[in-house]
Amino acid sequence: MTKRGWGEGSWFFAWSRGAGADCGGVLFAQVTTKSYTFTQSIEGWPPWLTVAVATIVAALAIWVIMKVLKWALWLLFFLVLLGGLGWAAWLWLR
């Protein structure tokens, strides 16, 4: 078996040869042999630990939402302030 480089026979240039999804006789679906999932069952956790983790995650989510809303309100405040002052200056100079 020879090692393929970036040239002929490489999957990277398969589209330029008009090969489509077929790279040297191996379909892309056949290349993926193992999939990794990042999920963990909490079935074996004690109920108090489940509630504690859920509480911490919910509090963190609320905190992040509060920070985003705070920045959005400050942005809105300054946009209204600049827009109103600009409009007043335009009316005054007109």
PDB file of N, CA, C and O in Angstrom:
ATOM      1  N   MET A   1       0.849  -1.178   0.000  1.00  0.00           N
ATOM      2  CA  MET A   1       0.000   0.000   0.000  1.00  0.00           C
ATOM      3  C   MET A   1       0.896   1.242   0.000  1.00  0.00           C
ATOM      4  O   MET A   1       1.792   1.368   0.834  1.00  0.00           O
ATOM      5  N   THR A   2       0.652   2.135  -0.918  1.00  0.00           N
ATOM      6  CA  THR A   2       1.456   3.340  -1.003  1.00  0.00           C
ATOM      7  C   THR A   2       0.746   4.491  -0.306  1.00  0.00           C
ATOM      8  O   THR A   2      -0.482   4.565  -0.258  1.00  0.00           O
ATOM      9  N   LYS A   3       1.554   5.370   0.223  1.00  0.00           N
ATOM     10  CA  LYS A   3       1.009   6.534   0.910  1.00  0.00           C
ATOM     11  C   LYS A   3       0.649   7.607  -0.115  1.00  0.00           C
ATOM     12  O   LYS A   3       1.465   7.979  -0.958  1.00  0.00           O
ATOM     13  N   ARG A   4      -0.565   8.087  -0.028  1.00  0.00           N
ATOM     14  CA  ARG A   4      -1.018   9.103  -0.970  1.00  0.00           C
ATOM     15  C   ARG A   4      -0.669  10.486  -0.455  1.00  0.00           C
ATOM     16  O   ARG A   4      -0.798  10.778   0.734  1.00  0.00           O
ATOM     17  N   GLY A   5      -0.230  11.318  -1.359  1.00  0.00           N
ATOM     18  CA  GLY A   5       0.097  12.694  -1.001  1.00  0.00           C
ATOM     19  C   GLY A   5      -1.007  13.632  -1.425  1.00  0.00           C
ATOM     20  O   GLY A   5      -2.170  13.239  -1.519  1.00  0.00           O
ATOM     21  N   TRP A   6      -0.642  14.874  -1.683  1.00  0.00           N
ATOM     22  CA  TRP A   6      -1.623  15.879  -2.074  1.00  0.00           C
ATOM     23  C   TRP A   6      -1.894  15.848  -3.569  1.00  0.00           C
ATOM     24  O   TRP A   6      -2.728  16.607  -4.063  1.00  0.00           O
ATOM     25  N   GLY A   7      -1.209  14.992  -4.284  1.00  0.00           N
ATOM     26  CA  GLY A   7      -1.373  14.949  -5.730  1.00  0.00           C
ATOM     27  C   GLY A   7      -2.437  13.977  -6.163  1.00  0.00           C
ATOM     28  O   GLY A   7      -3.553  13.985  -5.645  1.00  0.00           O
ATOM     29  N   GLU A   8      -2.090  13.146  -7.109  1.00  0.00           N
ATOM     30  CA  GLU A   8      -3.049  12.205  -7.680  1.00  0.00           C
ATOM     31  C   GLU A   8      -3.442  11.159  -6.651  1.00  0.00           C
ATOM     32  O   GLU A   8      -2.600  10.655  -5.908  1.00  0.00           O
ATOM     33  N   GLY A   9      -4.714  10.841  -6.615  1.00  0.00           N
ATOM     34  CA  GLY A   9      -5.202   9.834  -5.678  1.00  0.00           C
ATOM     35  C   GLY A   9      -5.562  10.399  -4.322  1.00  0.00           C
ATOM     36  O   GLY A   9      -6.021   9.661  -3.451  1.00  0.00           O
ATOM     37  N   SER A  10      -5.367  11.678  -4.124  1.00  0.00           N
ATOM     38  CA  SER A  10      -5.676  12.297  -2.842  1.00  0.00           C
ATOM     39  C   SER A  10      -7.146  12.702  -2.818  1.00  0.00           C
ATOM     40  O   SER A  10      -7.681  13.177  -3.819  1.00  0.00           O
ATOM     41  N   TRP A  11      -7.787  12.514  -1.686  1.00  0.00           N
ATOM     42  CA  TRP A  11      -9.193  12.895  -1.559  1.00  0.00           C
ATOM     43  C   TRP A  11      -9.360  14.395  -1.675  1.00  0.00           C
ATOM     44  O   TRP A  11     -10.429  14.874  -2.054  1.00  0.00           O
ATOM     45  N   PHE A  12      -8.294  15.157  -1.348  1.00  0.00           N
ATOM     46  CA  PHE A  12      -8.372  16.608  -1.372  1.00  0.00           C
ATOM     47  C   PHE A  12      -8.641  17.121  -2.786  1.00  0.00           C
ATOM     48  O   PHE A  12      -9.345  18.114  -2.970  1.00  0.00           O
ATOM     49  N   PHE A  13      -8.078  16.439  -3.779  1.00  0.00           N
ATOM     50  CA  PHE A  13      -8.247  16.867  -5.163  1.00  0.00           C
ATOM     51  C   PHE A  13      -9.238  16.006  -5.924  1.00  0.00           C
ATOM     52  O   PHE A  13      -9.267  16.031  -7.154  1.00  0.00           O
ATOM     53  N   ALA A  14     -10.049  15.244  -5.203  1.00  0.00           N
ATOM     54  CA  ALA A  14     -11.011  14.371  -5.871  1.00  0.00           C
ATOM     55  C   ALA A  14     -12.033  15.177  -6.655  1.00  0.00           C
ATOM     56  O   ALA A  14     -12.469  14.751  -7.725  1.00  0.00           O
ATOM     57  N   TRP A  15     -12.419  16.330  -6.140  1.00  0.00           N
ATOM     58  CA  TRP A  15     -13.410  17.152  -6.820  1.00  0.00           C
ATOM     59  C   TRP A  15     -12.890  17.671  -8.153  1.00  0.00           C
ATOM     60  O   TRP A  15     -13.670  17.858  -9.087  1.00  0.00           O
ATOM     61  N   SER A  16     -11.579  17.908  -8.258  1.00  0.00           N
ATOM     62  CA  SER A  16     -11.029  18.452  -9.493  1.00  0.00           C
ATOM     63  C   SER A  16     -10.946  17.404 -10.591  1.00  0.00           C
ATOM     64  O   SER A  16     -10.896  17.746 -11.773  1.00  0.00           O
ATOM     65  N   ARG A  17     -10.930  16.119 -10.209  1.00  0.00           N
ATOM     66  CA  ARG A  17     -10.879  15.044 -11.190  1.00  0.00           C
ATOM     67  C   ARG A  17     -12.277  14.578 -11.572  1.00  0.00           C
ATOM     68  O   ARG A  17     -12.431  13.684 -12.404  1.00  0.00           O
ATOM     69  N   GLY A  18     -13.303  15.186 -10.960  1.00  0.00           N
ATOM     70  CA  GLY A  18     -14.666  14.795 -11.267  1.00  0.00           C
ATOM     71  C   GLY A  18     -15.058  13.480 -10.617  1.00  0.00           C
ATOM     72  O   GLY A  18     -15.988  12.816 -11.076  1.00  0.00           O
ATOM     73  N   ALA A  19     -14.365  13.097  -9.560  1.00  0.00           N
ATOM     74  CA  ALA A  19     -14.642  11.818  -8.907  1.00  0.00           C
ATOM     75  C   ALA A  19     -15.851  11.906  -7.992  1.00  0.00           C
ATOM     76  O   ALA A  19     -16.423  10.875  -7.636  1.00  0.00           O
ATOM     77  N   GLY A  20     -16.250  13.095  -7.605  1.00  0.00           N
ATOM     78  CA  GLY A  20     -17.393  13.258  -6.706  1.00  0.00           C
ATOM     79  C   GLY A  20     -17.083  12.720  -5.330  1.00  0.00           C
ATOM     80  O   GLY A  20     -16.074  13.083  -4.725  1.00  0.00           O
ATOM     81  N   ALA A  21     -17.953  11.849  -4.829  1.00  0.00           N
ATOM     82  CA  ALA A  21     -17.772  11.308  -3.482  1.00  0.00           C
ATOM     83  C   ALA A  21     -16.908  10.067  -3.478  1.00  0.00           C
ATOM     84  O   ALA A  21     -16.682   9.487  -2.417  1.00  0.00           O
ATOM     85  N   ASP A  22     -16.415   9.637  -4.639  1.00  0.00           N
ATOM     86  CA  ASP A  22     -15.614   8.429  -4.721  1.00  0.00           C
ATOM     87  C   ASP A  22     -14.150   8.806  -4.774  1.00  0.00           C
ATOM     88  O   ASP A  22     -13.710   9.463  -5.718  1.00  0.00           O
ATOM     89  N   CYS A  23     -13.396   8.400  -3.775  1.00  0.00           N
ATOM     90  CA  CYS A  23     -11.973   8.726  -3.711  1.00  0.00           C
ATOM     91  C   CYS A  23     -11.160   7.451  -3.822  1.00  0.00           C
ATOM     92  O   CYS A  23     -10.924   6.780  -2.818  1.00  0.00           O
ATOM     93  N   GLY A  24     -10.746   7.121  -4.974  1.00  0.00           N
ATOM     94  CA  GLY A  24      -9.916   5.946  -5.145  1.00  0.00           C
ATOM     95  C   GLY A  24     -10.656   4.655  -4.834  1.00  0.00           C
ATOM     96  O   GLY A  24     -10.044   3.710  -4.336  1.00  0.00           O
ATOM     97  N   GLY A  25     -11.913   4.587  -5.104  1.00  0.00           N
ATOM     98  CA  GLY A  25     -12.682   3.377  -4.850  1.00  0.00           C
ATOM     99  C   GLY A  25     -13.240   3.279  -3.451  1.00  0.00           C
ATOM    100  O   GLY A  25     -13.918   2.300  -3.141  1.00  0.00           O
ATOM    101  N   VAL A  26     -12.986   4.252  -2.590  1.00  0.00           N
ATOM    102  CA  VAL A  26     -13.495   4.232  -1.218  1.00  0.00           C
ATOM    103  C   VAL A  26     -14.440   5.408  -1.041  1.00  0.00           C
ATOM    104  O   VAL A  26     -14.054   6.561  -1.233  1.00  0.00           O
ATOM    105  N   LEU A  27     -15.661   5.113  -0.680  1.00  0.00           N
ATOM    106  CA  LEU A  27     -16.623   6.188  -0.450  1.00  0.00           C
ATOM    107  C   LEU A  27     -16.318   6.885   0.864  1.00  0.00           C
ATOM    108  O   LEU A  27     -15.745   6.284   1.773  1.00  0.00           O
ATOM    109  N   PHE A  28     -16.700   8.156   0.967  1.00  0.00           N
ATOM    110  CA  PHE A  28     -16.467   8.906   2.205  1.00  0.00           C
ATOM    111  C   PHE A  28     -17.157   8.249   3.393  1.00  0.00           C
ATOM    112  O   PHE A  28     -16.634   8.277   4.507  1.00  0.00           O
ATOM    113  N   ALA A  29     -18.331   7.657   3.164  1.00  0.00           N
ATOM    114  CA  ALA A  29     -19.055   7.012   4.256  1.00  0.00           C
ATOM    115  C   ALA A  29     -18.301   5.804   4.780  1.00  0.00           C
ATOM    116  O   ALA A  29     -18.433   5.459   5.954  1.00  0.00           O
ATOM    117  N   GLN A  30     -17.502   5.145   3.923  1.00  0.00           N
ATOM    118  CA  GLN A  30     -16.738   3.990   4.362  1.00  0.00           C
ATOM    119  C   GLN A  30     -15.477   4.393   5.107  1.00  0.00           C
ATOM    120  O   GLN A  30     -14.930   3.596   5.869  1.00  0.00           O
ATOM    121  N   VAL A  31     -15.013   5.604   4.903  1.00  0.00           N
ATOM    122  CA  VAL A  31     -13.803   6.070   5.573  1.00  0.00           C
ATOM    123  C   VAL A  31     -14.063   6.276   7.052  1.00  0.00           C
ATOM    124  O   VAL A  31     -13.191   5.991   7.873  1.00  0.00           O
ATOM    125  N   THR A  32     -15.233   6.761   7.410  1.00  0.00           N
ATOM    126  CA  THR A  32     -15.588   6.976   8.809  1.00  0.00           C
ATOM    127  C   THR A  32     -15.971   5.644   9.417  1.00  0.00           C
ATOM    128  O   THR A  32     -17.030   5.092   9.120  1.00  0.00           O
ATOM    129  N   THR A  33     -15.104   5.135  10.268  1.00  0.00           N
ATOM    130  CA  THR A  33     -15.359   3.826  10.866  1.00  0.00           C
ATOM    131  C   THR A  33     -15.791   3.929  12.317  1.00  0.00           C
ATOM    132  O   THR A  33     -16.387   2.990  12.846  1.00  0.00           O
ATOM    133  N   LYS A  34     -15.509   5.035  12.969  1.00  0.00           N
ATOM    134  CA  LYS A  34     -15.827   5.175  14.374  1.00  0.00           C
ATOM    135  C   LYS A  34     -16.350   6.582  14.625  1.00  0.00           C
ATOM    136  O   LYS A  34     -15.769   7.558  14.153  1.00  0.00           O
ATOM    137  N   SER A  35     -17.436   6.684  15.361  1.00  0.00           N
ATOM    138  CA  SER A  35     -17.945   8.004  15.709  1.00  0.00           C
ATOM    139  C   SER A  35     -17.882   8.162  17.224  1.00  0.00           C
ATOM    140  O   SER A  35     -18.115   7.216  17.978  1.00  0.00           O
ATOM    141  N   TYR A  36     -17.570   9.352  17.639  1.00  0.00           N
ATOM    142  CA  TYR A  36     -17.442   9.649  19.057  1.00  0.00           C
ATOM    143  C   TYR A  36     -18.592  10.535  19.492  1.00  0.00           C
ATOM    144  O   TYR A  36     -18.916  11.514  18.819  1.00  0.00           O
ATOM    145  N   THR A  37     -19.200  10.203  20.593  1.00  0.00           N
ATOM    146  CA  THR A  37     -20.251  11.043  21.149  1.00  0.00           C
ATOM    147  C   THR A  37     -19.791  11.544  22.505  1.00  0.00           C
ATOM    148  O   THR A  37     -19.074  10.857  23.233  1.00  0.00           O
ATOM    149  N   PHE A  38     -20.209  12.732  22.822  1.00  0.00           N
ATOM    150  CA  PHE A  38     -19.815  13.350  24.077  1.00  0.00           C
ATOM    151  C   PHE A  38     -20.994  13.401  25.043  1.00  0.00           C
ATOM    152  O   PHE A  38     -21.179  14.395  25.745  1.00  0.00           O
ATOM    153  N   THR A  39     -21.767  12.367  25.081  1.00  0.00           N
ATOM    154  CA  THR A  39     -22.879  12.312  26.003  1.00  0.00           C
ATOM    155  C   THR A  39     -22.580  11.304  27.098  1.00  0.00           C
ATOM    156  O   THR A  39     -21.899  10.303  26.873  1.00  0.00           O
ATOM    157  N   GLN A  40     -23.086  11.575  28.255  1.00  0.00           N
ATOM    158  CA  GLN A  40     -22.898  10.685  29.388  1.00  0.00           C
ATOM    159  C   GLN A  40     -24.245  10.520  30.068  1.00  0.00           C
ATOM    160  O   GLN A  40     -24.951  11.499  30.310  1.00  0.00           O
ATOM    161  N   SER A  41     -24.592   9.304  30.369  1.00  0.00           N
ATOM    162  CA  SER A  41     -25.858   9.046  31.023  1.00  0.00           C
ATOM    163  C   SER A  41     -25.756   9.433  32.495  1.00  0.00           C
ATOM    164  O   SER A  41     -24.789   9.089  33.174  1.00  0.00           O
ATOM    165  N   ILE A  42     -26.763  10.148  32.975  1.00  0.00           N
ATOM    166  CA  ILE A  42     -26.780  10.533  34.389  1.00  0.00           C
ATOM    167  C   ILE A  42     -27.694   9.600  35.171  1.00  0.00           C
ATOM    168  O   ILE A  42     -28.128   9.912  36.280  1.00  0.00           O
ATOM    169  N   GLU A  43     -27.970   8.469  34.579  1.00  0.00           N
ATOM    170  CA  GLU A  43     -28.871   7.503  35.196  1.00  0.00           C
ATOM    171  C   GLU A  43     -28.355   7.000  36.541  1.00  0.00           C
ATOM    172  O   GLU A  43     -29.142   6.784  37.463  1.00  0.00           O
ATOM    173  N   GLY A  44     -27.060   6.815  36.661  1.00  0.00           N
ATOM    174  CA  GLY A  44     -26.492   6.286  37.887  1.00  0.00           C
ATOM    175  C   GLY A  44     -26.147   7.339  38.937  1.00  0.00           C
ATOM    176  O   GLY A  44     -25.690   7.002  40.030  1.00  0.00           O
ATOM    177  N   TRP A  45     -26.364   8.605  38.609  1.00  0.00           N
ATOM    178  CA  TRP A  45     -26.034   9.674  39.549  1.00  0.00           C
ATOM    179  C   TRP A  45     -27.051   9.691  40.692  1.00  0.00           C
ATOM    180  O   TRP A  45     -28.217   9.352  40.493  1.00  0.00           O
ATOM    181  N   PRO A  46     -26.612  10.083  41.879  1.00  0.00           N
ATOM    182  CA  PRO A  46     -27.577  10.272  42.967  1.00  0.00           C
ATOM    183  C   PRO A  46     -28.476  11.475  42.660  1.00  0.00           C
ATOM    184  O   PRO A  46     -28.043  12.418  41.998  1.00  0.00           O
ATOM    185  N   PRO A  47     -29.724  11.445  43.138  1.00  0.00           N
ATOM    186  CA  PRO A  47     -30.654  12.554  42.825  1.00  0.00           C
ATOM    187  C   PRO A  47     -30.149  13.909  43.302  1.00  0.00           C
ATOM    188  O   PRO A  47     -30.368  14.913  42.624  1.00  0.00           O
ATOM    189  N   TRP A  48     -29.482  13.965  44.448  1.00  0.00           N
ATOM    190  CA  TRP A  48     -29.016  15.251  44.953  1.00  0.00           C
ATOM    191  C   TRP A  48     -27.948  15.835  44.041  1.00  0.00           C
ATOM    192  O   TRP A  48     -27.882  17.053  43.875  1.00  0.00           O
ATOM    193  N   LEU A  49     -27.107  14.987  43.443  1.00  0.00           N
ATOM    194  CA  LEU A  49     -26.070  15.478  42.539  1.00  0.00           C
ATOM    195  C   LEU A  49     -26.679  15.975  41.227  1.00  0.00           C
ATOM    196  O   LEU A  49     -26.222  16.970  40.666  1.00  0.00           O
ATOM    197  N   THR A  50     -27.697  15.289  40.746  1.00  0.00           N
ATOM    198  CA  THR A  50     -28.391  15.722  39.539  1.00  0.00           C
ATOM    199  C   THR A  50     -29.014  17.096  39.732  1.00  0.00           C
ATOM    200  O   THR A  50     -28.898  17.966  38.868  1.00  0.00           O
ATOM    201  N   VAL A  51     -29.681  17.290  40.876  1.00  0.00           N
ATOM    202  CA  VAL A  51     -30.312  18.583  41.163  1.00  0.00           C
ATOM    203  C   VAL A  51     -29.252  19.667  41.339  1.00  0.00           C
ATOM    204  O   VAL A  51     -29.441  20.792  40.877  1.00  0.00           O
ATOM    205  N   ALA A  52     -28.149  19.350  41.994  1.00  0.00           N
ATOM    206  CA  ALA A  52     -27.083  20.337  42.211  1.00  0.00           C
ATOM    207  C   ALA A  52     -26.466  20.779  40.881  1.00  0.00           C
ATOM    208  O   ALA A  52     -26.261  21.971  40.655  1.00  0.00           O
ATOM    209  N   VAL A  53     -26.175  19.826  40.012  1.00  0.00           N
ATOM    210  CA  VAL A  53     -25.581  20.173  38.718  1.00  0.00           C
ATOM    211  C   VAL A  53     -26.574  20.957  37.861  1.00  0.00           C
ATOM    212  O   VAL A  53     -26.189  21.924  37.203  1.00  0.00           O
ATOM    213  N   ALA A  54     -27.836  20.557  37.860  1.00  0.00           N
ATOM    214  CA  ALA A  54     -28.848  21.274  37.090  1.00  0.00           C
ATOM    215  C   ALA A  54     -29.020  22.701  37.613  1.00  0.00           C
ATOM    216  O   ALA A  54     -29.223  23.629  36.830  1.00  0.00           O
ATOM    217  N   THR A  55     -28.940  22.878  38.937  1.00  0.00           N
ATOM    218  CA  THR A  55     -29.060  24.211  39.524  1.00  0.00           C
ATOM    219  C   THR A  55     -27.894  25.094  39.108  1.00  0.00           C
ATOM    220  O   THR A  55     -28.088  26.261  38.770  1.00  0.00           O
ATOM    221  N   ILE A  56     -26.689  24.546  39.131  1.00  0.00           N
ATOM    222  CA  ILE A  56     -25.509  25.320  38.747  1.00  0.00           C
ATOM    223  C   ILE A  56     -25.564  25.686  37.264  1.00  0.00           C
ATOM    224  O   ILE A  56     -25.234  26.812  36.890  1.00  0.00           O
ATOM    225  N   VAL A  57     -25.976  24.750  36.427  1.00  0.00           N
ATOM    226  CA  VAL A  57     -26.075  25.026  34.986  1.00  0.00           C
ATOM    227  C   VAL A  57     -27.141  26.081  34.712  1.00  0.00           C
ATOM    228  O   VAL A  57     -26.929  26.970  33.888  1.00  0.00           O
ATOM    229  N   ALA A  58     -28.286  25.995  35.391  1.00  0.00           N
ATOM    230  CA  ALA A  58     -29.349  26.985  35.201  1.00  0.00           C
ATOM    231  C   ALA A  58     -28.909  28.367  35.677  1.00  0.00           C
ATOM    232  O   ALA A  58     -29.191  29.371  35.023  1.00  0.00           O
ATOM    233  N   ALA A  59     -28.216  28.419  36.818  1.00  0.00           N
ATOM    234  CA  ALA A  59     -27.733  29.710  37.325  1.00  0.00           C
ATOM    235  C   ALA A  59     -26.704  30.316  36.375  1.00  0.00           C
ATOM    236  O   ALA A  59     -26.699  31.527  36.156  1.00  0.00           O
ATOM    237  N   LEU A  60     -25.843  29.487  35.815  1.00  0.00           N
ATOM    238  CA  LEU A  60     -24.849  29.978  34.860  1.00  0.00           C
ATOM    239  C   LEU A  60     -25.520  30.487  33.591  1.00  0.00           C
ATOM    240  O   LEU A  60     -25.119  31.514  33.044  1.00  0.00           O
ATOM    241  N   ALA A  61     -26.532  29.779  33.122  1.00  0.00           N
ATOM    242  CA  ALA A  61     -27.254  30.220  31.926  1.00  0.00           C
ATOM    243  C   ALA A  61     -27.958  31.552  32.171  1.00  0.00           C
ATOM    244  O   ALA A  61     -27.936  32.430  31.309  1.00  0.00           O
ATOM    245  N   ILE A  62     -28.578  31.710  33.328  1.00  0.00           N
ATOM    246  CA  ILE A  62     -29.251  32.972  33.661  1.00  0.00           C
ATOM    247  C   ILE A  62     -28.240  34.102  33.756  1.00  0.00           C
ATOM    248  O   ILE A  62     -28.511  35.216  33.309  1.00  0.00           O
ATOM    249  N   TRP A  63     -27.066  33.824  34.340  1.00  0.00           N
ATOM    250  CA  TRP A  63     -26.022  34.841  34.469  1.00  0.00           C
ATOM    251  C   TRP A  63     -25.538  35.300  33.096  1.00  0.00           C
ATOM    252  O   TRP A  63     -25.349  36.495  32.869  1.00  0.00           O
ATOM    253  N   VAL A  64     -25.337  34.349  32.177  1.00  0.00           N
ATOM    254  CA  VAL A  64     -24.888  34.699  30.826  1.00  0.00           C
ATOM    255  C   VAL A  64     -25.952  35.529  30.115  1.00  0.00           C
ATOM    256  O   VAL A  64     -25.624  36.508  29.445  1.00  0.00           O
ATOM    257  N   ILE A  65     -27.216  35.152  30.252  1.00  0.00           N
ATOM    258  CA  ILE A  65     -28.301  35.909  29.635  1.00  0.00           C
ATOM    259  C   ILE A  65     -28.356  37.325  30.200  1.00  0.00           C
ATOM    260  O   ILE A  65     -28.575  38.285  29.461  1.00  0.00           O
ATOM    261  N   MET A  66     -28.156  37.455  31.522  1.00  0.00           N
ATOM    262  CA  MET A  66     -28.148  38.785  32.143  1.00  0.00           C
ATOM    263  C   MET A  66     -27.015  39.645  31.583  1.00  0.00           C
ATOM    264  O   MET A  66     -27.215  40.830  31.319  1.00  0.00           O
ATOM    265  N   LYS A  67     -25.837  39.067  31.401  1.00  0.00           N
ATOM    266  CA  LYS A  67     -24.701  39.832  30.871  1.00  0.00           C
ATOM    267  C   LYS A  67     -24.967  40.282  29.434  1.00  0.00           C
ATOM    268  O   LYS A  67     -24.668  41.420  29.072  1.00  0.00           O
ATOM    269  N   VAL A  68     -25.527  39.392  28.620  1.00  0.00           N
ATOM    270  CA  VAL A  68     -25.821  39.747  27.231  1.00  0.00           C
ATOM    271  C   VAL A  68     -26.883  40.844  27.186  1.00  0.00           C
ATOM    272  O   VAL A  68     -26.763  41.790  26.408  1.00  0.00           O
ATOM    273  N   LEU A  69     -27.915  40.723  28.011  1.00  0.00           N
ATOM    274  CA  LEU A  69     -28.945  41.756  28.042  1.00  0.00           C
ATOM    275  C   LEU A  69     -28.402  43.093  28.536  1.00  0.00           C
ATOM    276  O   LEU A  69     -28.800  44.148  28.043  1.00  0.00           O
ATOM    277  N   LYS A  70     -27.498  43.049  29.504  1.00  0.00           N
ATOM    278  CA  LYS A  70     -26.905  44.282  30.019  1.00  0.00           C
ATOM    279  C   LYS A  70     -26.152  45.020  28.904  1.00  0.00           C
ATOM    280  O   LYS A  70     -26.312  46.228  28.728  1.00  0.00           O
ATOM    281  N   TRP A  71     -25.333  44.277  28.158  1.00  0.00           N
ATOM    282  CA  TRP A  71     -24.596  44.915  27.068  1.00  0.00           C
ATOM    283  C   TRP A  71     -25.531  45.395  25.967  1.00  0.00           C
ATOM    284  O   TRP A  71     -25.293  46.440  25.363  1.00  0.00           O
ATOM    285  N   ALA A  72     -26.587  44.646  25.704  1.00  0.00           N
ATOM    286  CA  ALA A  72     -27.542  45.064  24.683  1.00  0.00           C
ATOM    287  C   ALA A  72     -28.273  46.335  25.101  1.00  0.00           C
ATOM    288  O   ALA A  72     -28.507  47.214  24.272  1.00  0.00           O
ATOM    289  N   LEU A  73     -28.634  46.439  26.373  1.00  0.00           N
ATOM    290  CA  LEU A  73     -29.317  47.647  26.850  1.00  0.00           C
ATOM    291  C   LEU A  73     -28.395  48.861  26.849  1.00  0.00           C
ATOM    292  O   LEU A  73     -28.829  49.964  26.516  1.00  0.00           O
ATOM    293  N   TRP A  74     -27.120  48.673  27.221  1.00  0.00           N
ATOM    294  CA  TRP A  74     -26.180  49.788  27.152  1.00  0.00           C
ATOM    295  C   TRP A  74     -25.986  50.245  25.710  1.00  0.00           C
ATOM    296  O   TRP A  74     -25.913  51.444  25.441  1.00  0.00           O
ATOM    297  N   LEU A  75     -25.904  49.294  24.787  1.00  0.00           N
ATOM    298  CA  LEU A  75     -25.762  49.648  23.375  1.00  0.00           C
ATOM    299  C   LEU A  75     -26.993  50.409  22.896  1.00  0.00           C
ATOM    300  O   LEU A  75     -26.866  51.420  22.206  1.00  0.00           O
ATOM    301  N   LEU A  76     -28.170  49.934  23.254  1.00  0.00           N
ATOM    302  CA  LEU A  76     -29.400  50.621  22.873  1.00  0.00           C
ATOM    303  C   LEU A  76     -29.458  52.019  23.473  1.00  0.00           C
ATOM    304  O   LEU A  76     -29.878  52.965  22.807  1.00  0.00           O
ATOM    305  N   PHE A  77     -29.040  52.155  24.726  1.00  0.00           N
ATOM    306  CA  PHE A  77     -29.038  53.459  25.392  1.00  0.00           C
ATOM    307  C   PHE A  77     -28.177  54.458  24.632  1.00  0.00           C
ATOM    308  O   PHE A  77     -28.619  55.573  24.355  1.00  0.00           O
ATOM    309  N   PHE A  78     -26.954  54.069  24.293  1.00  0.00           N
ATOM    310  CA  PHE A  78     -26.050  54.997  23.612  1.00  0.00           C
ATOM    311  C   PHE A  78     -26.493  55.260  22.172  1.00  0.00           C
ATOM    312  O   PHE A  78     -26.296  56.362  21.659  1.00  0.00           O
ATOM    313  N   LEU A  79     -27.085  54.265  21.516  1.00  0.00           N
ATOM    314  CA  LEU A  79     -27.601  54.510  20.169  1.00  0.00           C
ATOM    315  C   LEU A  79     -28.752  55.511  20.188  1.00  0.00           C
ATOM    316  O   LEU A  79     -28.830  56.389  19.329  1.00  0.00           O
ATOM    317  N   VAL A  80     -29.638  55.379  21.158  1.00  0.00           N
ATOM    318  CA  VAL A  80     -30.744  56.334  21.284  1.00  0.00           C
ATOM    319  C   VAL A  80     -30.205  57.721  21.639  1.00  0.00           C
ATOM    320  O   VAL A  80     -30.674  58.722  21.096  1.00  0.00           O
ATOM    321  N   LEU A  81     -29.236  57.789  22.535  1.00  0.00           N
ATOM    322  CA  LEU A  81     -28.639  59.062  22.930  1.00  0.00           C
ATOM    323  C   LEU A  81     -27.968  59.745  21.744  1.00  0.00           C
ATOM    324  O   LEU A  81     -28.200  60.928  21.495  1.00  0.00           O
ATOM    325  N   LEU A  82     -27.140  59.008  21.016  1.00  0.00           N
ATOM    326  CA  LEU A  82     -26.466  59.603  19.863  1.00  0.00           C
ATOM    327  C   LEU A  82     -27.452  59.951  18.756  1.00  0.00           C
ATOM    328  O   LEU A  82     -27.323  60.990  18.110  1.00  0.00           O
ATOM    329  N   GLY A  83     -28.433  59.087  18.538  1.00  0.00           N
ATOM    330  CA  GLY A  83     -29.427  59.378  17.506  1.00  0.00           C
ATOM    331  C   GLY A  83     -30.255  60.601  17.845  1.00  0.00           C
ATOM    332  O   GLY A  83     -30.511  61.434  16.975  1.00  0.00           O
ATOM    333  N   GLY A  84     -30.677  60.723  19.094  1.00  0.00           N
ATOM    334  CA  GLY A  84     -31.471  61.881  19.504  1.00  0.00           C
ATOM    335  C   GLY A  84     -30.688  63.170  19.440  1.00  0.00           C
ATOM    336  O   GLY A  84     -31.199  64.191  18.980  1.00  0.00           O
ATOM    337  N   LEU A  85     -29.430  63.132  19.906  1.00  0.00           N
ATOM    338  CA  LEU A  85     -28.596  64.342  19.834  1.00  0.00           C
ATOM    339  C   LEU A  85     -28.264  64.714  18.392  1.00  0.00           C
ATOM    340  O   LEU A  85     -28.199  65.893  18.044  1.00  0.00           O
ATOM    341  N   GLY A  86     -28.059  63.710  17.568  1.00  0.00           N
ATOM    342  CA  GLY A  86     -27.793  63.986  16.152  1.00  0.00           C
ATOM    343  C   GLY A  86     -29.006  64.574  15.464  1.00  0.00           C
ATOM    344  O   GLY A  86     -28.883  65.489  14.650  1.00  0.00           O
ATOM    345  N   TRP A  87     -30.175  64.052  15.787  1.00  0.00           N
ATOM    346  CA  TRP A  87     -31.407  64.574  15.215  1.00  0.00           C
ATOM    347  C   TRP A  87     -31.648  66.013  15.679  1.00  0.00           C
ATOM    348  O   TRP A  87     -32.026  66.871  14.882  1.00  0.00           O
ATOM    349  N   ALA A  88     -31.428  66.272  16.973  1.00  0.00           N
ATOM    350  CA  ALA A  88     -31.593  67.636  17.498  1.00  0.00           C
ATOM    351  C   ALA A  88     -30.623  68.603  16.828  1.00  0.00           C
ATOM    352  O   ALA A  88     -30.993  69.726  16.483  1.00  0.00           O
ATOM    353  N   ALA A  89     -29.373  68.159  16.646  1.00  0.00           N
ATOM    354  CA  ALA A  89     -28.372  69.034  15.982  1.00  0.00           C
ATOM    355  C   ALA A  89     -28.773  69.293  14.529  1.00  0.00           C
ATOM    356  O   ALA A  89     -28.611  70.407  14.030  1.00  0.00           O
ATOM    357  N   TRP A  90     -29.294  68.270  13.853  1.00  0.00           N
ATOM    358  CA  TRP A  90     -29.714  68.433  12.458  1.00  0.00           C
ATOM    359  C   TRP A  90     -30.884  69.427  12.368  1.00  0.00           C
ATOM    360  O   TRP A  90     -30.905  70.280  11.481  1.00  0.00           O
ATOM    361  N   LEU A  91     -31.853  69.316  13.283  1.00  0.00           N
ATOM    362  CA  LEU A  91     -32.979  70.239  13.285  1.00  0.00           C
ATOM    363  C   LEU A  91     -32.539  71.660  13.635  1.00  0.00           C
ATOM    364  O   LEU A  91     -33.076  72.627  13.093  1.00  0.00           O
ATOM    365  N   TRP A  92     -31.583  71.789  14.521  1.00  0.00           N
ATOM    366  CA  TRP A  92     -31.103  73.099  14.951  1.00  0.00           C
ATOM    367  C   TRP A  92     -30.347  73.804  13.821  1.00  0.00           C
ATOM    368  O   TRP A  92     -30.503  75.009  13.622  1.00  0.00           O
ATOM    369  N   LEU A  93     -29.525  73.043  13.080  1.00  0.00           N
ATOM    370  CA  LEU A  93     -28.704  73.609  12.019  1.00  0.00           C
ATOM    371  C   LEU A  93     -29.490  73.797  10.717  1.00  0.00           C
ATOM    372  O   LEU A  93     -29.026  74.518   9.834  1.00  0.00           O
ATOM    373  N   ARG A  94     -30.614  73.198  10.577  1.00  0.00           N
ATOM    374  CA  ARG A  94     -31.381  73.272   9.355  1.00  0.00           C
ATOM    375  C   ARG A  94     -32.114  74.545   9.231  1.00  0.00           C
ATOM    376  O   ARG A  94     -32.815  74.760   8.243  1.00  0.00           O
TER     377      ARG A  94
END
